[in-house]
Amino acid sequence: MPYQCSDCDKYFVNEVYLLEHQKIHIGEKPYQCSHCDECFALKNQIVDHQRIHSEENAINYVHKKILLQDQIKNLDERPYQCTDCEKSFTHRVGLAAHQRKHKEKPYHCSDCDIFFHLKETQVTHKIRHHGGKPYQCNQCDKTFIRKSYLILHQRTHNMKTTVKKYQCSH
């Protein structure tokens, strides 16, 4: 698959799916439910959400959520304990993946030479300690921590302009 997200390394079959996915990372939620005030980043999220607005579907939705929570509670048997912290896992593979986080720190802050396990932690650190969001949109007041987020955001301005050009004048 040729289209890879630079933030979480997921792959997509085309650019449209990649751009839709990247809304998660920049916090944009363009899909608003017509029944309530909830907004969502992805179209499939709002479709799933809108099922709860019909009475029958709401009951099924809540029932499925309760069943899922019960299944999670039944996973109390976690024989694989991490030696570096108190986390435990049901499978050895999960423990091995977790333990790599204690040893590997691939995300680097170029300002103070600190390394982090998770990209989110590195981003949070950079915002708190090194001046926040350096990339500002030239069409509105929004600022971003990454240039790629700014570019993605600016496309929304371009799309709005394109839509206005092709709207009927009557």
DRENDRENVEX-359742 format. One record per atom (N, C-alpha, C): residue number from 1; x, y, z; atom name. Coordinates in pm, whole numbers. Layout:
N
+------+--------+--------+--------+------+
! resi !     c1 !     c2 !     c3 ! name !
+------+--------+--------+--------+------+
!  NUM !      X !      Y !      Z !   CA !
...
+------+--------+--------+--------+------+
This chain:
170
+------+--------+--------+--------+------+
! resi !     c1 !     c2 !     c3 ! name !
+------+--------+--------+--------+------+
!    1 !     86 !   -118 !      0 !    N !
!    1 !      0 !      0 !      0 !   CA !
!    1 !     90 !    124 !      0 !    C !
!    2 !     68 !    215 !    -90 !    N !
!    2 !    162 !    325 !   -107 !   CA !
!    2 !    143 !    445 !    -13 !    C !
!    3 !     31 !    459 !     56 !    N !
!    3 !      6 !    579 !    135 !   CA !
!    3 !     19 !    547 !    284 !    C !
!    4 !    121 !    606 !    348 !    N !
!    4 !    151 !    577 !    488 !   CA !
!    4 !    132 !    703 !    572 !    C !
!    5 !     69 !    688 !    688 !    N !
!    5 !     51 !    798 !    781 !   CA !
!    5 !    184 !    824 !    850 !    C !
!    6 !    229 !    947 !    851 !    N !
!    6 !    357 !    982 !    911 !   CA !
!    6 !    349 !    988 !   1063 !    C !
!    7 !    228 !    985 !   1119 !    N !
!    7 !    213 !    996 !   1263 !   CA !
!    7 !    199 !    863 !   1335 !    C !
!    8 !    138 !    765 !   1269 !    N !
!    8 !    118 !    636 !   1338 !   CA !
!    8 !    159 !    517 !   1252 !    C !
!    9 !    215 !    542 !   1135 !    N !
!    9 !    267 !    439 !   1047 !   CA !
!    9 !    162 !    343 !    991 !    C !
!   10 !     34 !    381 !    993 !    N !
!   10 !    -68 !    298 !    928 !   CA !
!   10 !    -61 !    323 !    777 !    C !
!   11 !   -100 !    222 !    700 !    N !
!   11 !    -98 !    231 !    554 !   CA !
!   11 !   -240 !    237 !    499 !    C !
!   12 !   -256 !    305 !    384 !    N !
!   12 !   -386 !    318 !    321 !   CA !
!   12 !   -374 !    297 !    170 !    C !
!   13 !   -483 !    249 !    109 !    N !
!   13 !   -479 !    216 !    -33 !   CA !
!   13 !   -480 !    339 !   -123 !    C !
!   14 !   -529 !    453 !    -71 !    N !
!   14 !   -526 !    574 !   -152 !   CA !
!   14 !   -516 !    698 !    -64 !    C !
!   15 !   -493 !    812 !   -126 !    N !
!   15 !   -472 !    936 !    -52 !   CA !
!   15 !   -598 !    983 !     20 !    C !
!   16 !   -714 !    955 !    -37 !    N !
!   16 !   -841 !    996 !     26 !   CA !
!   16 !   -855 !    931 !    163 !    C !
!   17 !   -829 !    800 !    172 !    N !
!   17 !   -838 !    731 !    301 !   CA !
!   17 !   -733 !    783 !    399 !    C !
!   18 !   -613 !    811 !    349 !    N !
!   18 !   -508 !    866 !    434 !   CA !
!   18 !   -549 !   1000 !    492 !    C !
!   19 !   -601 !   1090 !    408 !    N !
!   19 !   -642 !   1222 !    455 !   CA !
!   19 !   -757 !   1212 !    555 !    C !
!   20 !   -850 !   1122 !    530 !    N !
!   20 !   -960 !   1099 !    623 !   CA !
!   20 !   -906 !   1053 !    758 !    C !
!   21 !   -812 !    959 !    755 !    N !
!   21 !   -751 !    907 !    878 !   CA !
!   21 !   -676 !   1016 !    954 !    C !
!   22 !   -604 !   1103 !    885 !    N !
!   22 !   -521 !   1203 !    951 !   CA !
!   22 !   -601 !   1306 !   1029 !    C !
!   23 !   -731 !   1313 !   1007 !    N !
!   23 !   -816 !   1403 !   1086 !   CA !
!   23 !   -809 !   1366 !   1234 !    C !
!   24 !   -788 !   1239 !   1262 !    N !
!   24 !   -775 !   1193 !   1400 !   CA !
!   24 !   -659 !   1264 !   1468 !    C !
!   25 !   -547 !   1273 !   1400 !    N !
!   25 !   -425 !   1328 !   1459 !   CA !
!   25 !   -430 !   1479 !   1477 !    C !
!   26 !   -501 !   1550 !   1393 !    N !
!   26 !   -503 !   1696 !   1405 !   CA !
!   26 !   -622 !   1745 !   1487 !    C !
!   27 !   -709 !   1654 !   1527 !    N !
!   27 !   -820 !   1690 !   1615 !   CA !
!   27 !   -941 !   1750 !   1545 !    C !
!   28 !   -943 !   1752 !   1413 !    N !
!   28 !  -1059 !   1806 !   1343 !   CA !
!   28 !  -1173 !   1704 !   1347 !    C !
!   29 !  -1294 !   1756 !   1370 !    N !
!   29 !  -1412 !   1671 !   1376 !   CA !
!   29 !  -1522 !   1732 !   1289 !    C !
!   30 !  -1513 !   1711 !   1159 !    N !
!   30 !  -1607 !   1778 !   1068 !   CA !
!   30 !  -1745 !   1713 !   1059 !    C !
!   31 !  -1761 !   1593 !   1114 !    N !
!   31 !  -1890 !   1524 !   1101 !   CA !
!   31 !  -1972 !   1543 !   1228 !    C !
!   32 !  -2082 !   1621 !   1219 !    N !
!   32 !  -2167 !   1646 !   1335 !   CA !
!   32 !  -2296 !   1567 !   1322 !    C !
!   33 !  -2335 !   1505 !   1432 !    N !
!   33 !  -2458 !   1428 !   1436 !   CA !
!   33 !  -2577 !   1522 !   1421 !    C !
!   34 !  -2673 !   1483 !   1340 !    N !
!   34 !  -2792 !   1566 !   1318 !   CA !
!   34 !  -2893 !   1553 !   1433 !    C !
!   35 !  -2870 !   1456 !   1524 !    N !
!   35 !  -2961 !   1435 !   1636 !   CA !
!   35 !  -2911 !   1496 !   1767 !    C !
!   36 !  -2781 !   1518 !   1776 !    N !
!   36 !  -2723 !   1575 !   1898 !   CA !
!   36 !  -2600 !   1658 !   1860 !    C !
!   37 !  -2528 !   1707 !   1958 !    N !
!   37 !  -2415 !   1796 !   1931 !   CA !
!   37 !  -2282 !   1724 !   1914 !    C !
!   38 !  -2281 !   1592 !   1917 !    N !
!   38 !  -2154 !   1519 !   1905 !   CA !
!   38 !  -2092 !   1536 !   1767 !    C !
!   39 !  -1959 !   1550 !   1765 !    N !
!   39 !  -1885 !   1562 !   1640 !   CA !
!   39 !  -1780 !   1452 !   1633 !    C !
!   40 !  -1746 !   1413 !   1511 !    N !
!   40 !  -1655 !   1301 !   1491 !   CA !
!   40 !  -1553 !   1333 !   1382 !    C !
!   41 !  -1436 !   1272 !   1395 !    N !
!   41 !  -1329 !   1293 !   1297 !   CA !
!   41 !  -1354 !   1211 !   1171 !    C !
!   42 !  -1410 !   1092 !   1187 !    N !
!   42 !  -1425 !   1001 !   1074 !   CA !
!   42 !  -1572 !    974 !   1044 !    C !
!   43 !  -1601 !    956 !    918 !    N !
!   43 !  -1739 !    932 !    874 !   CA !
!   43 !  -1795 !    803 !    935 !    C !
!   44 !  -1714 !    698 !    942 !    N !
!   44 !  -1765 !    572 !    998 !   CA !
!   44 !  -1798 !    586 !   1147 !    C !
!   45 !  -1733 !    681 !   1217 !    N !
!   45 !  -1763 !    702 !   1358 !   CA !
!   45 !  -1903 !    762 !   1375 !    C !
!   46 !  -1939 !    857 !   1290 !    N !
!   46 !  -2071 !    918 !   1303 !   CA !
!   46 !  -2180 !    819 !   1261 !    C !
!   47 !  -2152 !    738 !   1161 !    N !
!   47 !  -2249 !    636 !   1118 !   CA !
!   47 !  -2276 !    540 !   1233 !    C !
!   48 !  -2170 !    496 !   1300 !    N !
!   48 !  -2183 !    406 !   1415 !   CA !
!   48 !  -2260 !    476 !   1527 !    C !
!   49 !  -2225 !    600 !   1554 !    N !
!   49 !  -2289 !    677 !   1661 !   CA !
!   49 !  -2439 !    695 !   1636 !    C !
!   50 !  -2477 !    726 !   1513 !    N !
!   50 !  -2617 !    758 !   1485 !   CA !
!   50 !  -2710 !    639 !   1506 !    C !
!   51 !  -2654 !    522 !   1516 !    N !
!   51 !  -2738 !    403 !   1542 !   CA !
!   51 !  -2805 !    411 !   1679 !    C !
!   52 !  -2744 !    482 !   1773 !    N !
!   52 !  -2802 !    486 !   1908 !   CA !
!   52 !  -2925 !    575 !   1916 !    C !
!   53 !  -2952 !    654 !   1813 !    N !
!   53 !  -3064 !    747 !   1820 !   CA !
!   53 !  -3199 !    682 !   1792 !    C !
!   54 !  -3202 !    563 !   1735 !    N !
!   54 !  -3330 !    492 !   1726 !   CA !
!   54 !  -3341 !    406 !   1851 !    C !
!   55 !  -3460 !    396 !   1908 !    N !
!   55 !  -3478 !    330 !   2038 !   CA !
!   55 !  -3429 !    185 !   2036 !    C !
!   56 !  -3468 !    111 !   1933 !    N !
!   56 !  -3430 !    -31 !   1923 !   CA !
!   56 !  -3278 !    -45 !   1913 !    C !
!   57 !  -3218 !     36 !   1828 !    N !
!   57 !  -3074 !     29 !   1811 !   CA !
!   57 !  -2999 !     74 !   1936 !    C !
!   58 !  -3055 !    171 !   2008 !    N !
!   58 !  -2991 !    219 !   2130 !   CA !
!   58 !  -2982 !    106 !   2232 !    C !
!   59 !  -3089 !     29 !   2244 !    N !
!   59 !  -3089 !    -84 !   2338 !   CA !
!   59 !  -2984 !   -186 !   2296 !    C !
!   60 !  -2981 !   -222 !   2167 !    N !
!   60 !  -2881 !   -317 !   2118 !   CA !
!   60 !  -2739 !   -264 !   2139 !    C !
!   61 !  -2719 !   -136 !   2113 !    N !
!   61 !  -2587 !    -75 !   2125 !   CA !
!   61 !  -2538 !    -82 !   2270 !    C !
!   62 !  -2625 !    -42 !   2364 !    N !
!   62 !  -2589 !    -45 !   2506 !   CA !
!   62 !  -2564 !   -188 !   2551 !    C !
!   63 !  -2649 !   -281 !   2506 !    N !
!   63 !  -2634 !   -421 !   2542 !   CA !
!   63 !  -2498 !   -475 !   2495 !    C !
!   64 !  -2461 !   -445 !   2372 !    N !
!   64 !  -2332 !   -490 !   2319 !   CA !
!   64 !  -2215 !   -431 !   2397 !    C !
!   65 !  -2228 !   -303 !   2435 !    N !
!   65 !  -2121 !   -239 !   2513 !   CA !
!   65 !  -2104 !   -307 !   2649 !    C !
!   66 !  -2216 !   -340 !   2714 !    N !
!   66 !  -2210 !   -406 !   2844 !   CA !
!   66 !  -2146 !   -544 !   2829 !    C !
!   67 !  -2185 !   -619 !   2725 !    N !
!   67 !  -2125 !   -750 !   2701 !   CA !
!   67 !  -1974 !   -739 !   2679 !    C !
!   68 !  -1933 !   -640 !   2603 !    N !
!   68 !  -1792 !   -620 !   2576 !   CA !
!   68 !  -1716 !   -587 !   2705 !    C !
!   69 !  -1775 !   -503 !   2790 !    N !
!   69 !  -1712 !   -470 !   2918 !   CA !
!   69 !  -1700 !   -593 !   3007 !    C !
!   70 !  -1803 !   -679 !   3005 !    N !
!   70 !  -1797 !   -804 !   3082 !   CA !
!   70 !  -1686 !   -895 !   3032 !    C !
!   71 !  -1670 !   -902 !   2899 !    N !
!   71 !  -1564 !   -985 !   2842 !   CA !
!   71 !  -1427 !   -934 !   2885 !    C !
!   72 !  -1412 !   -802 !   2889 !    N !
!   72 !  -1284 !   -744 !   2931 !   CA !
!   72 !  -1257 !   -777 !   3077 !    C !
!   73 !  -1362 !   -770 !   3162 !    N !
!   73 !  -1346 !   -802 !   3305 !   CA !
!   73 !  -1305 !   -947 !   3325 !    C !
!   74 !  -1351 !  -1036 !   3235 !    N !
!   74 !  -1318 !  -1177 !   3247 !   CA !
!   74 !  -1174 !  -1209 !   3210 !    C !
!   75 !  -1101 !  -1111 !   3164 !    N !
!   75 !   -961 !  -1133 !   3127 !   CA !
!   75 !   -867 !  -1111 !   3246 !    C !
!   76 !   -918 !  -1140 !   3367 !    N !
!   76 !   -837 !  -1116 !   3487 !   CA !
!   76 !   -715 !  -1207 !   3495 !    C !
!   77 !   -719 !  -1319 !   3427 !    N !
!   77 !   -603 !  -1409 !   3429 !   CA !
!   77 !   -495 !  -1351 !   3339 !    C !
!   78 !   -394 !  -1296 !   3400 !    N !
!   78 !   -283 !  -1235 !   3326 !   CA !
!   78 !   -153 !  -1288 !   3385 !    C !
!   79 !   -111 !  -1404 !   3340 !    N !
!   79 !      5 !  -1468 !   3403 !   CA !
!   79 !    141 !  -1407 !   3367 !    C !
!   80 !    146 !  -1322 !   3265 !    N !
!   80 !    275 !  -1269 !   3219 !   CA !
!   80 !    296 !  -1129 !   3277 !    C !
!   81 !    381 !  -1120 !   3379 !    N !
!   81 !    405 !   -996 !   3453 !   CA !
!   81 !    531 !   -926 !   3403 !    C !
!   82 !    522 !   -795 !   3382 !    N !
!   82 !    638 !   -716 !   3342 !   CA !
!   82 !    730 !   -700 !   3463 !    C !
!   83 !    860 !   -719 !   3442 !    N !
!   83 !    956 !   -707 !   3551 !   CA !
!   83 !    995 !   -561 !   3579 !    C !
!   84 !    959 !   -470 !   3488 !    N !
!   84 !    994 !   -329 !   3505 !   CA !
!   84 !    882 !   -245 !   3566 !    C !
!   85 !    759 !   -294 !   3558 !    N !
!   85 !    646 !   -220 !   3615 !   CA !
!   85 !    540 !   -322 !   3659 !    C !
!   86 !    423 !   -274 !   3699 !    N !
!   86 !    320 !   -364 !   3752 !   CA !
!   86 !    224 !   -420 !   3648 !    C !
!   87 !    243 !   -390 !   3522 !    N !
!   87 !    151 !   -439 !   3419 !   CA !
!   87 !    166 !   -589 !   3400 !    C !
!   88 !     51 !   -653 !   3370 !    N !
!   88 !     54 !   -796 !   3339 !   CA !
!   88 !    -31 !   -819 !   3214 !    C !
!   89 !     -6 !   -934 !   3149 !    N !
!   89 !    -65 !   -960 !   3018 !   CA !
!   89 !   -116 !  -1103 !   3010 !    C !
!   90 !   -216 !  -1122 !   2923 !    N !
!   90 !   -272 !  -1256 !   2905 !   CA !
!   90 !   -183 !  -1342 !   2815 !    C !
!   91 !   -106 !  -1277 !   2728 !    N !
!   91 !    -22 !  -1351 !   2633 !   CA !
!   91 !    123 !  -1305 !   2642 !    C !
!   92 !    213 !  -1396 !   2617 !    N !
!   92 !    356 !  -1366 !   2620 !   CA !
!   92 !    392 !  -1260 !   2514 !    C !
!   93 !    325 !  -1265 !   2400 !    N !
!   93 !    353 !  -1169 !   2292 !   CA !
!   93 !    322 !  -1026 !   2338 !    C !
!   94 !    211 !  -1009 !   2409 !    N !
!   94 !    175 !   -877 !   2461 !   CA !
!   94 !    278 !   -825 !   2559 !    C !
!   95 !    327 !   -914 !   2645 !    N !
!   95 !    432 !   -876 !   2740 !   CA !
!   95 !    559 !   -835 !   2667 !    C !
!   96 !    598 !   -911 !   2566 !    N !
!   96 !    721 !   -880 !   2491 !   CA !
!   96 !    710 !   -744 !   2423 !    C !
!   97 !    595 !   -716 !   2363 !    N !
!   97 !    575 !   -586 !   2297 !   CA !
!   97 !    581 !   -473 !   2399 !    C !
!   98 !    521 !   -495 !   2515 !    N !
!   98 !    522 !   -394 !   2621 !   CA !
!   98 !    664 !   -369 !   2673 !    C !
!   99 !    740 !   -475 !   2694 !    N !
!   99 !    875 !   -460 !   2750 !   CA !
!   99 !    969 !   -385 !   2657 !    C !
!  100 !    943 !   -392 !   2528 !    N !
!  100 !   1025 !   -314 !   2434 !   CA !
!  100 !   1012 !   -165 !   2462 !    C !
!  101 !    895 !   -123 !   2512 !    N !
!  101 !    875 !     19 !   2543 !   CA !
!  101 !    967 !     65 !   2656 !    C !
!  102 !   1000 !    -25 !   2747 !    N !
!  102 !   1092 !     11 !   2855 !   CA !
!  102 !   1234 !     28 !   2804 !    C !
!  103 !   1267 !    -44 !   2699 !    N !
!  103 !   1405 !    -45 !   2650 !   CA !
!  103 !   1427 !     50 !   2532 !    C !
!  104 !   1327 !     62 !   2446 !    N !
!  104 !   1342 !    141 !   2324 !   CA !
!  104 !   1279 !    279 !   2342 !    C !
!  105 !   1350 !    380 !   2301 !    N !
!  105 !   1298 !    517 !   2304 !   CA !
!  105 !   1326 !    582 !   2169 !    C !
!  106 !   1243 !    553 !   2069 !    N !
!  106 !   1273 !    600 !   1933 !   CA !
!  106 !   1238 !    746 !   1904 !    C !
!  107 !   1162 !    811 !   1993 !    N !
!  107 !   1115 !    947 !   1962 !   CA !
!  107 !   1202 !   1049 !   2034 !    C !
!  108 !   1264 !   1136 !   1956 !    N !
!  108 !   1368 !   1226 !   2003 !   CA !
!  108 !   1323 !   1371 !   2002 !    C !
!  109 !   1354 !   1444 !   2110 !    N !
!  109 !   1331 !   1589 !   2113 !   CA !
!  109 !   1460 !   1655 !   2068 !    C !
!  110 !   1456 !   1723 !   1956 !    N !
!  110 !   1577 !   1785 !   1901 !   CA !
!  110 !   1619 !   1909 !   1979 !    C !
!  111 !   1530 !   1962 !   2063 !    N !
!  111 !   1563 !   2082 !   2139 !   CA !
!  111 !   1644 !   2053 !   2265 !    C !
!  112 !   1618 !   1941 !   2331 !    N !
!  112 !   1688 !   1915 !   2457 !   CA !
!  112 !   1749 !   1775 !   2465 !    C !
!  113 !   1750 !   1703 !   2355 !    N !
!  113 !   1817 !   1573 !   2345 !   CA !
!  113 !   1762 !   1467 !   2441 !    C !
!  114 !   1630 !   1468 !   2463 !    N !
!  114 !   1565 !   1365 !   2543 !   CA !
!  114 !   1494 !   1270 !   2447 !    C !
!  115 !   1489 !   1141 !   2485 !    N !
!  115 !   1422 !   1040 !   2405 !   CA !
!  115 !   1298 !    990 !   2477 !    C !
!  116 !   1196 !    951 !   2398 !    N !
!  116 !   1068 !    907 !   2454 !   CA !
!  116 !   1025 !    774 !   2393 !    C !
!  117 !    947 !    699 !   2472 !    N !
!  117 !    892 !    570 !   2425 !   CA !
!  117 !    783 !    593 !   2320 !    C !
!  118 !    696 !    689 !   2347 !    N !
!  118 !    578 !    711 !   2263 !   CA !
!  118 !    586 !    845 !   2192 !    C !
!  119 !    538 !    849 !   2071 !    N !
!  119 !    536 !    973 !   1993 !   CA !
!  119 !    449 !   1079 !   2062 !    C !
!  120 !    336 !   1035 !   2119 !    N !
!  120 !    246 !   1128 !   2186 !   CA !
!  120 !    315 !   1198 !   2303 !    C !
!  121 !    398 !   1123 !   2376 !    N !
!  121 !    471 !   1180 !   2490 !   CA !
!  121 !    571 !   1285 !   2442 !    C !
!  122 !    638 !   1254 !   2333 !    N !
!  122 !    736 !   1348 !   2277 !   CA !
!  122 !    666 !   1476 !   2230 !    C !
!  123 !    550 !   1462 !   2166 !    N !
!  123 !    475 !   1578 !   2118 !   CA !
!  123 !    428 !   1663 !   2236 !    C !
!  124 !    374 !   1597 !   2340 !    N !
!  124 !    329 !   1668 !   2460 !   CA !
!  124 !    446 !   1744 !   2524 !    C !
!  125 !    560 !   1678 !   2534 !    N !
!  125 !    680 !   1741 !   2590 !   CA !
!  125 !    718 !   1866 !   2511 !    C !
!  126 !    718 !   1854 !   2380 !    N !
!  126 !    757 !   1966 !   2294 !   CA !
!  126 !    663 !   2085 !   2312 !    C !
!  127 !    534 !   2058 !   2324 !    N !
!  127 !    436 !   2164 !   2344 !   CA !
!  127 !    459 !   2233 !   2478 !    C !
!  128 !    479 !   2154 !   2585 !    N !
!  128 !    495 !   2210 !   2719 !   CA !
!  128 !    625 !   2286 !   2738 !    C !
!  129 !    734 !   2233 !   2681 !    N !
!  129 !    866 !   2286 !   2715 !   CA !
!  129 !    934 !   2368 !   2606 !    C !
!  130 !    881 !   2367 !   2485 !    N !
!  130 !    954 !   2433 !   2376 !   CA !
!  130 !    865 !   2521 !   2288 !    C !
!  131 !    772 !   2590 !   2349 !    N !
!  131 !    703 !   2694 !   2274 !   CA !
!  131 !    578 !   2654 !   2199 !    C !
!  132 !    521 !   2542 !   2229 !    N !
!  132 !    390 !   2511 !   2174 !   CA !
!  132 !    385 !   2476 !   2027 !    C !
!  133 !    299 !   2543 !   1955 !    N !
!  133 !    265 !   2506 !   1818 !   CA !
!  133 !    324 !   2609 !   1720 !    C !
!  134 !    434 !   2577 !   1656 !    N !
!  134 !    504 !   2676 !   1574 !   CA !
!  134 !    443 !   2701 !   1436 !    C !
!  135 !    354 !   2615 !   1389 !    N !
!  135 !    302 !   2629 !   1253 !   CA !
!  135 !    163 !   2690 !   1256 !    C !
!  136 !    150 !   2815 !   1204 !    N !
!  136 !     21 !   2885 !   1206 !   CA !
!  136 !    -39 !   2894 !   1066 !    C !
!  137 !   -169 !   2873 !   1060 !    N !
!  137 !   -242 !   2884 !    934 !   CA !
!  137 !   -251 !   3031 !    894 !    C !
!  138 !   -228 !   3059 !    767 !    N !
!  138 !   -233 !   3197 !    719 !   CA !
!  138 !   -375 !   3241 !    681 !    C !
!  139 !   -473 !   3149 !    700 !    N !
!  139 !   -612 !   3183 !    666 !   CA !
!  139 !   -703 !   3189 !    788 !    C !
!  140 !   -654 !   3140 !    902 !    N !
!  140 !   -730 !   3148 !   1027 !   CA !
!  140 !   -631 !   3148 !   1144 !    C !
!  141 !   -681 !   3142 !   1266 !    N !
!  141 !   -594 !   3153 !   1383 !   CA !
!  141 !   -541 !   3019 !   1434 !    C !
!  142 !   -571 !   2910 !   1368 !    N !
!  142 !   -528 !   2780 !   1418 !   CA !
!  142 !   -377 !   2763 !   1406 !    C !
!  143 !   -319 !   2697 !   1507 !    N !
!  143 !   -176 !   2665 !   1506 !   CA !
!  143 !   -159 !   2515 !   1524 !    C !
!  144 !    -45 !   2464 !   1480 !    N !
!  144 !    -23 !   2320 !   1480 !   CA !
!  144 !    119 !   2287 !   1525 !    C !
!  145 !    135 !   2168 !   1580 !    N !
!  145 !    266 !   2126 !   1628 !   CA !
!  145 !    351 !   2066 !   1516 !    C !
!  146 !    287 !   2026 !   1408 !    N !
!  146 !    361 !   1969 !   1295 !   CA !
!  146 !    321 !   2038 !   1166 !    C !
!  147 !    417 !   2050 !   1076 !    N !
!  147 !    391 !   2111 !    946 !   CA !
!  147 !    290 !   2028 !    868 !    C !
!  148 !    297 !   1895 !    882 !    N !
!  148 !    205 !   1808 !    809 !   CA !
!  148 !     60 !   1832 !    853 !    C !
!  149 !     39 !   1863 !    983 !    N !
!  149 !    -95 !   1894 !   1031 !   CA !
!  149 !   -145 !   2024 !    970 !    C !
!  150 !    -56 !   2123 !    962 !    N !
!  150 !    -92 !   2252 !    902 !   CA !
!  150 !   -133 !   2233 !    756 !    C !
!  151 !    -53 !   2157 !    682 !    N !
!  151 !    -83 !   2133 !    540 !   CA !
!  151 !   -218 !   2065 !    524 !    C !
!  152 !   -243 !   1964 !    607 !    N !
!  152 !   -371 !   1893 !    602 !   CA !
!  152 !   -486 !   1989 !    636 !    C !
!  153 !   -467 !   2072 !    737 !    N !
!  153 !   -569 !   2169 !    775 !   CA !
!  153 !   -596 !   2268 !    662 !    C !
!  154 !   -491 !   2317 !    597 !    N !
!  154 !   -508 !   2416 !    490 !   CA !
!  154 !   -587 !   2359 !    373 !    C !
!  155 !   -583 !   2230 !    356 !    N !
!  155 !   -664 !   2167 !    251 !   CA !
!  155 !   -813 !   2187 !    277 !    C !
!  156 !   -851 !   2195 !    405 !    N !
!  156 !   -993 !   2216 !    435 !   CA !
!  156 !  -1037 !   2355 !    388 !    C !
!  157 !   -947 !   2455 !    400 !    N !
!  157 !   -979 !   2588 !    348 !   CA !
!  157 !   -994 !   2582 !    196 !    C !
!  158 !   -904 !   2510 !    131 !    N !
!  158 !   -909 !   2498 !    -15 !   CA !
!  158 !  -1036 !   2428 !    -60 !    C !
!  159 !  -1078 !   2325 !     15 !    N !
!  159 !  -1200 !   2253 !    -21 !   CA !
!  159 !  -1322 !   2344 !     -7 !    C !
!  160 !  -1325 !   2427 !     99 !    N !
!  160 !  -1438 !   2519 !    119 !   CA !
!  160 !  -1446 !   2618 !      5 !    C !
!  161 !  -1331 !   2669 !    -40 !    N !
!  161 !  -1327 !   2764 !   -152 !   CA !
!  161 !  -1376 !   2699 !   -279 !    C !
!  162 !  -1333 !   2575 !   -304 !    N !
!  162 !  -1374 !   2503 !   -424 !   CA !
!  162 !  -1524 !   2479 !   -424 !    C !
!  163 !  -1580 !   2442 !   -309 !    N !
!  163 !  -1724 !   2417 !   -298 !   CA !
!  163 !  -1800 !   2546 !   -327 !    C !
!  164 !  -1754 !   2659 !   -273 !    N !
!  164 !  -1822 !   2787 !   -297 !   CA !
!  164 !  -1822 !   2824 !   -444 !    C !
!  165 !  -1713 !   2796 !   -515 !    N !
!  165 !  -1703 !   2829 !   -657 !   CA !
!  165 !  -1809 !   2756 !   -739 !    C !
!  166 !  -1842 !   2634 !   -698 !    N !
!  166 !  -1932 !   2552 !   -778 !   CA !
!  166 !  -2075 !   2550 !   -726 !    C !
!  167 !  -2107 !   2633 !   -628 !    N !
!  167 !  -2244 !   2637 !   -579 !   CA !
!  167 !  -2332 !   2716 !   -676 !    C !
!  168 !  -2456 !   2676 !   -683 !    N !
!  168 !  -2552 !   2743 !   -771 !   CA !
!  168 !  -2578 !   2885 !   -721 !    C !
!  169 !  -2586 !   2980 !   -812 !    N !
!  169 !  -2604 !   3120 !   -773 !   CA !
!  169 !  -2752 !   3158 !   -758 !    C !
!  170 !  -2844 !   3068 !   -782 !    N !
!  170 !  -2988 !   3099 !   -774 !   CA !
!  170 !  -3041 !   3074 !   -637 !    C !
+------+--------+--------+--------+------+
